[in-house]
Amino acid sequence: MEQLKEVKVKNSTVTWLPINADQHTPESIHSSWCQSNFLFNEENVANQVSGLRPPQIGGFFQR
């Protein structure tokens, strides 16, 4: 099993498990996201709705 990677970003620490590009294609990753319980809700402070900010949502669509 691969080791977790970790990097400090300002006051936060980001940790992830690297993937092997030979094992996953963009299509298989997209498919796994579509089958997950993760909700791509946009934050709405006025209505007290927690979610992602527009730059975070936009990050999913960049190539």
PDB file of N, CA, C and O in Angstrom, chain B, residues numbered from 101:
ATOM      1  N   MET B 101       0.840  -1.178   0.000  1.00  0.00           N
ATOM      2  CA  MET B 101       0.000   0.000   0.000  1.00  0.00           C
ATOM      3  C   MET B 101       0.887   1.244   0.000  1.00  0.00           C
ATOM      4  O   MET B 101       1.903   1.295   0.694  1.00  0.00           O
ATOM      5  N   GLU B 102       0.491   2.244  -0.786  1.00  0.00           N
ATOM      6  CA  GLU B 102       1.272   3.466  -0.875  1.00  0.00           C
ATOM      7  C   GLU B 102       1.120   4.309   0.392  1.00  0.00           C
ATOM      8  O   GLU B 102       0.125   4.217   1.111  1.00  0.00           O
ATOM      9  N   GLN B 103       2.120   5.116   0.634  1.00  0.00           N
ATOM     10  CA  GLN B 103       2.105   6.018   1.774  1.00  0.00           C
ATOM     11  C   GLN B 103       1.316   7.281   1.427  1.00  0.00           C
ATOM     12  O   GLN B 103       1.301   7.728   0.280  1.00  0.00           O
ATOM     13  N   LEU B 104       0.666   7.841   2.438  1.00  0.00           N
ATOM     14  CA  LEU B 104      -0.037   9.097   2.248  1.00  0.00           C
ATOM     15  C   LEU B 104       0.963  10.210   1.971  1.00  0.00           C
ATOM     16  O   LEU B 104       2.058  10.230   2.535  1.00  0.00           O
ATOM     17  N   LYS B 105       0.582  11.126   1.108  1.00  0.00           N
ATOM     18  CA  LYS B 105       1.384  12.315   0.836  1.00  0.00           C
ATOM     19  C   LYS B 105       0.782  13.447   1.660  1.00  0.00           C
ATOM     20  O   LYS B 105      -0.422  13.467   1.916  1.00  0.00           O
ATOM     21  N   GLU B 106       1.617  14.376   2.069  1.00  0.00           N
ATOM     22  CA  GLU B 106       1.148  15.460   2.917  1.00  0.00           C
ATOM     23  C   GLU B 106       1.901  16.738   2.569  1.00  0.00           C
ATOM     24  O   GLU B 106       3.110  16.712   2.337  1.00  0.00           O
ATOM     25  N   VAL B 107       1.180  17.858   2.534  1.00  0.00           N
ATOM     26  CA  VAL B 107       1.804  19.148   2.269  1.00  0.00           C
ATOM     27  C   VAL B 107       1.098  20.213   3.109  1.00  0.00           C
ATOM     28  O   VAL B 107      -0.118  20.160   3.299  1.00  0.00           O
ATOM     29  N   LYS B 108       1.859  21.165   3.601  1.00  0.00           N
ATOM     30  CA  LYS B 108       1.292  22.277   4.354  1.00  0.00           C
ATOM     31  C   LYS B 108       0.899  23.382   3.379  1.00  0.00           C
ATOM     32  O   LYS B 108       1.677  23.752   2.499  1.00  0.00           O
ATOM     33  N   VAL B 109      -0.317  23.904   3.543  1.00  0.00           N
ATOM     34  CA  VAL B 109      -0.816  25.020   2.749  1.00  0.00           C
ATOM     35  C   VAL B 109      -1.324  26.058   3.739  1.00  0.00           C
ATOM     36  O   VAL B 109      -2.388  25.896   4.335  1.00  0.00           O
ATOM     37  N   LYS B 110      -0.555  27.119   3.905  1.00  0.00           N
ATOM     38  CA  LYS B 110      -0.853  28.154   4.893  1.00  0.00           C
ATOM     39  C   LYS B 110      -1.004  27.504   6.262  1.00  0.00           C
ATOM     40  O   LYS B 110      -0.050  26.914   6.768  1.00  0.00           O
ATOM     41  N   ASN B 111      -2.188  27.603   6.873  1.00  0.00           N
ATOM     42  CA  ASN B 111      -2.399  27.045   8.216  1.00  0.00           C
ATOM     43  C   ASN B 111      -3.007  25.647   8.193  1.00  0.00           C
ATOM     44  O   ASN B 111      -3.375  25.115   9.240  1.00  0.00           O
ATOM     45  N   SER B 112      -3.114  25.057   7.023  1.00  0.00           N
ATOM     46  CA  SER B 112      -3.753  23.749   6.887  1.00  0.00           C
ATOM     47  C   SER B 112      -2.750  22.713   6.397  1.00  0.00           C
ATOM     48  O   SER B 112      -1.703  23.047   5.844  1.00  0.00           O
ATOM     49  N   THR B 113      -3.091  21.469   6.609  1.00  0.00           N
ATOM     50  CA  THR B 113      -2.319  20.366   6.068  1.00  0.00           C
ATOM     51  C   THR B 113      -3.220  19.572   5.139  1.00  0.00           C
ATOM     52  O   THR B 113      -4.311  19.156   5.528  1.00  0.00           O
ATOM     53  N   VAL B 114      -2.762  19.364   3.913  1.00  0.00           N
ATOM     54  CA  VAL B 114      -3.516  18.593   2.925  1.00  0.00           C
ATOM     55  C   VAL B 114      -2.869  17.218   2.829  1.00  0.00           C
ATOM     56  O   VAL B 114      -1.659  17.098   2.636  1.00  0.00           O
ATOM     57  N   THR B 115      -3.696  16.179   2.968  1.00  0.00           N
ATOM     58  CA  THR B 115      -3.202  14.805   2.919  1.00  0.00           C
ATOM     59  C   THR B 115      -3.980  14.042   1.858  1.00  0.00           C
ATOM     60  O   THR B 115      -5.198  14.186   1.748  1.00  0.00           O
ATOM     61  N   TRP B 116      -3.267  13.222   1.070  1.00  0.00           N
ATOM     62  CA  TRP B 116      -3.944  12.430   0.052  1.00  0.00           C
ATOM     63  C   TRP B 116      -3.181  11.143  -0.196  1.00  0.00           C
ATOM     64  O   TRP B 116      -2.000  11.017   0.129  1.00  0.00           O
ATOM     65  N   LEU B 117      -3.888  10.202  -0.777  1.00  0.00           N
ATOM     66  CA  LEU B 117      -3.294   8.931  -1.168  1.00  0.00           C
ATOM     67  C   LEU B 117      -3.069   8.988  -2.672  1.00  0.00           C
ATOM     68  O   LEU B 117      -4.032   9.021  -3.438  1.00  0.00           O
ATOM     69  N   PRO B 118      -1.813   9.000  -3.105  1.00  0.00           N
ATOM     70  CA  PRO B 118      -1.542   9.088  -4.548  1.00  0.00           C
ATOM     71  C   PRO B 118      -2.135   7.894  -5.298  1.00  0.00           C
ATOM     72  O   PRO B 118      -2.204   6.780  -4.779  1.00  0.00           O
ATOM     73  N   ILE B 119      -2.554   8.158  -6.516  1.00  0.00           N
ATOM     74  CA  ILE B 119      -3.069   7.065  -7.343  1.00  0.00           C
ATOM     75  C   ILE B 119      -2.027   6.708  -8.398  1.00  0.00           C
ATOM     76  O   ILE B 119      -1.202   7.533  -8.789  1.00  0.00           O
ATOM     77  N   ASN B 120      -2.087   5.494  -8.834  1.00  0.00           N
ATOM     78  CA  ASN B 120      -1.215   5.020  -9.893  1.00  0.00           C
ATOM     79  C   ASN B 120      -1.941   5.277 -11.210  1.00  0.00           C
ATOM     80  O   ASN B 120      -3.013   4.722 -11.449  1.00  0.00           O
ATOM     81  N   ALA B 121      -1.363   6.110 -12.057  1.00  0.00           N
ATOM     82  CA  ALA B 121      -2.018   6.480 -13.321  1.00  0.00           C
ATOM     83  C   ALA B 121      -2.292   5.267 -14.202  1.00  0.00           C
ATOM     84  O   ALA B 121      -3.180   5.313 -15.054  1.00  0.00           O
ATOM     85  N   ASP B 122      -1.546   4.187 -14.010  1.00  0.00           N
ATOM     86  CA  ASP B 122      -1.785   2.984 -14.807  1.00  0.00           C
ATOM     87  C   ASP B 122      -3.038   2.245 -14.366  1.00  0.00           C
ATOM     88  O   ASP B 122      -3.581   1.443 -15.126  1.00  0.00           O
ATOM     89  N   GLN B 123      -3.506   2.503 -13.150  1.00  0.00           N
ATOM     90  CA  GLN B 123      -4.671   1.784 -12.619  1.00  0.00           C
ATOM     91  C   GLN B 123      -5.978   2.537 -12.840  1.00  0.00           C
ATOM     92  O   GLN B 123      -7.049   1.930 -12.822  1.00  0.00           O
ATOM     93  N   HIS B 124      -5.905   3.856 -13.049  1.00  0.00           N
ATOM     94  CA  HIS B 124      -7.124   4.658 -13.134  1.00  0.00           C
ATOM     95  C   HIS B 124      -7.099   5.543 -14.371  1.00  0.00           C
ATOM     96  O   HIS B 124      -6.073   6.126 -14.720  1.00  0.00           O
ATOM     97  N   THR B 125      -8.244   5.631 -15.019  1.00  0.00           N
ATOM     98  CA  THR B 125      -8.401   6.533 -16.158  1.00  0.00           C
ATOM     99  C   THR B 125      -9.288   7.692 -15.714  1.00  0.00           C
ATOM    100  O   THR B 125      -9.982   7.573 -14.704  1.00  0.00           O
ATOM    101  N   PRO B 126      -9.286   8.802 -16.435  1.00  0.00           N
ATOM    102  CA  PRO B 126     -10.220   9.878 -16.079  1.00  0.00           C
ATOM    103  C   PRO B 126     -11.670   9.390 -16.042  1.00  0.00           C
ATOM    104  O   PRO B 126     -12.465   9.834 -15.214  1.00  0.00           O
ATOM    105  N   GLU B 127     -11.999   8.478 -16.944  1.00  0.00           N
ATOM    106  CA  GLU B 127     -13.374   7.957 -16.984  1.00  0.00           C
ATOM    107  C   GLU B 127     -13.710   7.143 -15.736  1.00  0.00           C
ATOM    108  O   GLU B 127     -14.816   7.251 -15.208  1.00  0.00           O
ATOM    109  N   SER B 128     -12.758   6.323 -15.258  1.00  0.00           N
ATOM    110  CA  SER B 128     -13.030   5.510 -14.065  1.00  0.00           C
ATOM    111  C   SER B 128     -13.125   6.389 -12.823  1.00  0.00           C
ATOM    112  O   SER B 128     -13.908   6.103 -11.917  1.00  0.00           O
ATOM    113  N   ILE B 129     -12.332   7.455 -12.778  1.00  0.00           N
ATOM    114  CA  ILE B 129     -12.404   8.382 -11.643  1.00  0.00           C
ATOM    115  C   ILE B 129     -13.735   9.121 -11.668  1.00  0.00           C
ATOM    116  O   ILE B 129     -14.397   9.242 -10.637  1.00  0.00           O
ATOM    117  N   HIS B 130     -14.131   9.614 -12.835  1.00  0.00           N
ATOM    118  CA  HIS B 130     -15.413  10.312 -12.960  1.00  0.00           C
ATOM    119  C   HIS B 130     -16.563   9.398 -12.552  1.00  0.00           C
ATOM    120  O   HIS B 130     -17.475   9.815 -11.839  1.00  0.00           O
ATOM    121  N   SER B 131     -16.513   8.170 -13.003  1.00  0.00           N
ATOM    122  CA  SER B 131     -17.560   7.197 -12.660  1.00  0.00           C
ATOM    123  C   SER B 131     -17.632   6.979 -11.154  1.00  0.00           C
ATOM    124  O   SER B 131     -18.724   6.879 -10.594  1.00  0.00           O
ATOM    125  N   SER B 132     -16.477   6.904 -10.493  1.00  0.00           N
ATOM    126  CA  SER B 132     -16.485   6.698  -9.033  1.00  0.00           C
ATOM    127  C   SER B 132     -17.072   7.906  -8.317  1.00  0.00           C
ATOM    128  O   SER B 132     -17.741   7.750  -7.295  1.00  0.00           O
ATOM    129  N   TRP B 133     -16.832   9.106  -8.834  1.00  0.00           N
ATOM    130  CA  TRP B 133     -17.425  10.311  -8.235  1.00  0.00           C
ATOM    131  C   TRP B 133     -18.938  10.290  -8.388  1.00  0.00           C
ATOM    132  O   TRP B 133     -19.666  10.671  -7.471  1.00  0.00           O
ATOM    133  N   CYS B 134     -19.414   9.840  -9.555  1.00  0.00           N
ATOM    134  CA  CYS B 134     -20.857   9.811  -9.802  1.00  0.00           C
ATOM    135  C   CYS B 134     -21.561   8.796  -8.911  1.00  0.00           C
ATOM    136  O   CYS B 134     -22.756   8.931  -8.646  1.00  0.00           O
ATOM    137  N   GLN B 135     -20.836   7.784  -8.447  1.00  0.00           N
ATOM    138  CA  GLN B 135     -21.426   6.755  -7.611  1.00  0.00           C
ATOM    139  C   GLN B 135     -21.262   7.043  -6.120  1.00  0.00           C
ATOM    140  O   GLN B 135     -21.727   6.268  -5.285  1.00  0.00           O
ATOM    141  N   SER B 136     -20.607   8.144  -5.785  1.00  0.00           N
ATOM    142  CA  SER B 136     -20.354   8.453  -4.368  1.00  0.00           C
ATOM    143  C   SER B 136     -21.509   9.239  -3.770  1.00  0.00           C
ATOM    144  O   SER B 136     -22.446   9.630  -4.466  1.00  0.00           O
ATOM    145  N   ASN B 137     -21.423   9.462  -2.471  1.00  0.00           N
ATOM    146  CA  ASN B 137     -22.431  10.233  -1.762  1.00  0.00           C
ATOM    147  C   ASN B 137     -22.033  11.696  -1.613  1.00  0.00           C
ATOM    148  O   ASN B 137     -22.699  12.449  -0.902  1.00  0.00           O
ATOM    149  N   PHE B 138     -20.948  12.109  -2.279  1.00  0.00           N
ATOM    150  CA  PHE B 138     -20.490  13.486  -2.182  1.00  0.00           C
ATOM    151  C   PHE B 138     -21.461  14.392  -2.915  1.00  0.00           C
ATOM    152  O   PHE B 138     -21.818  14.122  -4.062  1.00  0.00           O
ATOM    153  N   LEU B 139     -21.890  15.464  -2.266  1.00  0.00           N
ATOM    154  CA  LEU B 139     -22.816  16.407  -2.874  1.00  0.00           C
ATOM    155  C   LEU B 139     -22.068  17.667  -3.287  1.00  0.00           C
ATOM    156  O   LEU B 139     -21.312  18.230  -2.495  1.00  0.00           O
ATOM    157  N   PHE B 140     -22.273  18.105  -4.505  1.00  0.00           N
ATOM    158  CA  PHE B 140     -21.623  19.299  -5.024  1.00  0.00           C
ATOM    159  C   PHE B 140     -22.530  20.505  -4.813  1.00  0.00           C
ATOM    160  O   PHE B 140     -22.848  21.218  -5.764  1.00  0.00           O
ATOM    161  N   ASN B 141     -22.945  20.735  -3.576  1.00  0.00           N
ATOM    162  CA  ASN B 141     -23.810  21.868  -3.259  1.00  0.00           C
ATOM    163  C   ASN B 141     -23.002  23.151  -3.216  1.00  0.00           C
ATOM    164  O   ASN B 141     -21.883  23.175  -2.704  1.00  0.00           O
ATOM    165  N   GLU B 142     -23.576  24.215  -3.755  1.00  0.00           N
ATOM    166  CA  GLU B 142     -22.923  25.513  -3.692  1.00  0.00           C
ATOM    167  C   GLU B 142     -23.305  26.205  -2.390  1.00  0.00           C
ATOM    168  O   GLU B 142     -24.469  26.203  -1.989  1.00  0.00           O
ATOM    169  N   GLU B 143     -22.317  26.791  -1.741  1.00  0.00           N
ATOM    170  CA  GLU B 143     -22.544  27.507  -0.496  1.00  0.00           C
ATOM    171  C   GLU B 143     -23.456  28.709  -0.739  1.00  0.00           C
ATOM    172  O   GLU B 143     -23.330  29.415  -1.739  1.00  0.00           O
ATOM    173  N   ASN B 144     -24.374  28.919   0.201  1.00  0.00           N
ATOM    174  CA  ASN B 144     -25.253  30.089   0.150  1.00  0.00           C
ATOM    175  C   ASN B 144     -25.327  30.650   1.556  1.00  0.00           C
ATOM    176  O   ASN B 144     -26.127  30.196   2.374  1.00  0.00           O
ATOM    177  N   VAL B 145     -24.492  31.637   1.832  1.00  0.00           N
ATOM    178  CA  VAL B 145     -24.387  32.202   3.174  1.00  0.00           C
ATOM    179  C   VAL B 145     -25.705  32.837   3.600  1.00  0.00           C
ATOM    180  O   VAL B 145     -26.113  32.706   4.753  1.00  0.00           O
ATOM    181  N   ALA B 146     -26.371  33.524   2.677  1.00  0.00           N
ATOM    182  CA  ALA B 146     -27.622  34.209   3.003  1.00  0.00           C
ATOM    183  C   ALA B 146     -28.686  33.241   3.503  1.00  0.00           C
ATOM    184  O   ALA B 146     -29.480  33.587   4.378  1.00  0.00           O
ATOM    185  N   ASN B 147     -28.706  32.032   2.953  1.00  0.00           N
ATOM    186  CA  ASN B 147     -29.698  31.027   3.366  1.00  0.00           C
ATOM    187  C   ASN B 147     -29.116  29.989   4.313  1.00  0.00           C
ATOM    188  O   ASN B 147     -29.756  28.977   4.596  1.00  0.00           O
ATOM    189  N   GLN B 148     -27.903  30.234   4.805  1.00  0.00           N
ATOM    190  CA  GLN B 148     -27.211  29.343   5.743  1.00  0.00           C
ATOM    191  C   GLN B 148     -27.080  27.920   5.195  1.00  0.00           C
ATOM    192  O   GLN B 148     -27.317  26.944   5.906  1.00  0.00           O
ATOM    193  N   VAL B 149     -26.696  27.821   3.911  1.00  0.00           N
ATOM    194  CA  VAL B 149     -26.482  26.528   3.268  1.00  0.00           C
ATOM    195  C   VAL B 149     -24.973  26.306   3.146  1.00  0.00           C
ATOM    196  O   VAL B 149     -24.276  27.085   2.495  1.00  0.00           O
ATOM    197  N   SER B 150     -24.478  25.250   3.771  1.00  0.00           N
ATOM    198  CA  SER B 150     -23.065  24.906   3.652  1.00  0.00           C
ATOM    199  C   SER B 150     -22.808  24.257   2.304  1.00  0.00           C
ATOM    200  O   SER B 150     -23.666  23.564   1.758  1.00  0.00           O
ATOM    201  N   GLY B 151     -21.632  24.488   1.783  1.00  0.00           N
ATOM    202  CA  GLY B 151     -21.288  23.866   0.505  1.00  0.00           C
ATOM    203  C   GLY B 151     -19.979  24.393  -0.028  1.00  0.00           C
ATOM    204  O   GLY B 151     -19.181  24.982   0.701  1.00  0.00           O
ATOM    205  N   LEU B 152     -19.774  24.175  -1.301  1.00  0.00           N
ATOM    206  CA  LEU B 152     -18.550  24.587  -1.979  1.00  0.00           C
ATOM    207  C   LEU B 152     -18.690  26.012  -2.507  1.00  0.00           C
ATOM    208  O   LEU B 152     -19.767  26.429  -2.934  1.00  0.00           O
ATOM    209  N   ARG B 153     -17.582  26.747  -2.469  1.00  0.00           N
ATOM    210  CA  ARG B 153     -17.550  28.085  -3.050  1.00  0.00           C
ATOM    211  C   ARG B 153     -17.365  27.959  -4.559  1.00  0.00           C
ATOM    212  O   ARG B 153     -16.868  26.939  -5.036  1.00  0.00           O
ATOM    213  N   PRO B 154     -17.763  28.997  -5.325  1.00  0.00           N
ATOM    214  CA  PRO B 154     -17.654  28.908  -6.787  1.00  0.00           C
ATOM    215  C   PRO B 154     -16.271  28.478  -7.292  1.00  0.00           C
ATOM    216  O   PRO B 154     -16.209  27.673  -8.222  1.00  0.00           O
ATOM    217  N   PRO B 155     -15.142  28.976  -6.722  1.00  0.00           N
ATOM    218  CA  PRO B 155     -13.847  28.507  -7.225  1.00  0.00           C
ATOM    219  C   PRO B 155     -13.628  27.005  -7.001  1.00  0.00           C
ATOM    220  O   PRO B 155     -12.957  26.347  -7.796  1.00  0.00           O
ATOM    221  N   GLN B 156     -14.193  26.476  -5.925  1.00  0.00           N
ATOM    222  CA  GLN B 156     -14.047  25.041  -5.658  1.00  0.00           C
ATOM    223  C   GLN B 156     -14.848  24.229  -6.663  1.00  0.00           C
ATOM    224  O   GLN B 156     -14.370  23.211  -7.164  1.00  0.00           O
ATOM    225  N   ILE B 157     -16.046  24.665  -6.956  1.00  0.00           N
ATOM    226  CA  ILE B 157     -16.871  23.969  -7.946  1.00  0.00           C
ATOM    227  C   ILE B 157     -16.201  24.069  -9.332  1.00  0.00           C
ATOM    228  O   ILE B 157     -16.159  23.094 -10.082  1.00  0.00           O
ATOM    229  N   GLY B 158     -15.681  25.257  -9.654  1.00  0.00           N
ATOM    230  CA  GLY B 158     -14.999  25.457 -10.939  1.00  0.00           C
ATOM    231  C   GLY B 158     -13.784  24.558 -11.086  1.00  0.00           C
ATOM    232  O   GLY B 158     -13.445  24.151 -12.197  1.00  0.00           O
ATOM    233  N   GLY B 159     -13.130  24.246  -9.985  1.00  0.00           N
ATOM    234  CA  GLY B 159     -11.946  23.381 -10.031  1.00  0.00           C
ATOM    235  C   GLY B 159     -12.248  21.991 -10.568  1.00  0.00           C
ATOM    236  O   GLY B 159     -11.362  21.342 -11.123  1.00  0.00           O
ATOM    237  N   PHE B 160     -13.466  21.529 -10.415  1.00  0.00           N
ATOM    238  CA  PHE B 160     -13.833  20.198 -10.915  1.00  0.00           C
ATOM    239  C   PHE B 160     -13.918  20.175 -12.436  1.00  0.00           C
ATOM    240  O   PHE B 160     -13.828  19.110 -13.047  1.00  0.00           O
ATOM    241  N   PHE B 161     -14.088  21.332 -13.045  1.00  0.00           N
ATOM    242  CA  PHE B 161     -14.317  21.381 -14.483  1.00  0.00           C
ATOM    243  C   PHE B 161     -13.102  21.820 -15.273  1.00  0.00           C
ATOM    244  O   PHE B 161     -13.172  21.916 -16.498  1.00  0.00           O
ATOM    245  N   GLN B 162     -11.983  22.091 -14.603  1.00  0.00           N
ATOM    246  CA  GLN B 162     -10.775  22.475 -15.310  1.00  0.00           C
ATOM    247  C   GLN B 162     -10.039  21.240 -15.795  1.00  0.00           C
ATOM    248  O   GLN B 162     -10.057  20.198 -15.139  1.00  0.00           O
ATOM    249  N   ARG B 163      -9.407  21.357 -16.919  1.00  0.00           N
ATOM    250  CA  ARG B 163      -8.623  20.241 -17.450  1.00  0.00           C
ATOM    251  C   ARG B 163      -7.205  20.668 -17.678  1.00  0.00           C
ATOM    252  O   ARG B 163      -6.383  19.867 -18.124  1.00  0.00           O
TER     253      ARG B 163
END
